[in-house]
Amino acid sequence: MIKITHYDWNANRLDDLELGIAETAGKDYDKLLSRVIVAEQANLRQGTSSVKTRGEVTRSTRKLYRQKGTGNARAGDAGSPTRYHGGVAFGPNPRSYNQKINRKERKKAFTIGVSLRHKDTFCVTGEFGFKKTKEADGFLKNIGIDRKILMIVNVDDGEKRLLFRNIQNVELTNVSSVTLNSIMKYPNILITQTALDELKKRLHDEG
């Protein structure tokens, strides 16, 4: 079973905590992880980009001038894509970018992602006594985190959310909405005690 680094809020190192899942080192899951991450990113796209074609712009459909005899290049109406304020050729239209991933694949990929990142994951337990953001920032430095970090909290961690949200390079997310993409994106992961309990339940359900 894999374990994650364990601290209290005074930055004291404690015994490592078990996540209850097996290590996946030595196995090749690159294609599965890549497919799920691409799908998660694609599903975030709104797909609302839209432009008007030459048939939708409000321009006269009258031929600008006669075909021959003027010395100019032949031209059609003012809505042509080659004209200023004309329509757009081959432009984007509203569409869905959603990609479907099988439920078992998605669950397996998330469990693998957590397993692969366990060495960069820190859990903090104990009494939370910080009153200022400066104290929270000092805690991160004391445990050796000086790069971008994903902090996973639970709905009950309101005070922690308020103190950590203004720290540079700290991205807050709820344990119920954390994705494989975010797990693999950040160099370090910090998780609270209540969030870890919920994560274990999610990993057990997704195992």
Summary of the structure (lengths in Angstrom):
residues: 207
radius of gyration: 26.6
end to end distance: 13.2
largest distance: 89.9
contacts: 531
relative contact order: 0.18
helix: 33%
strand: 15%
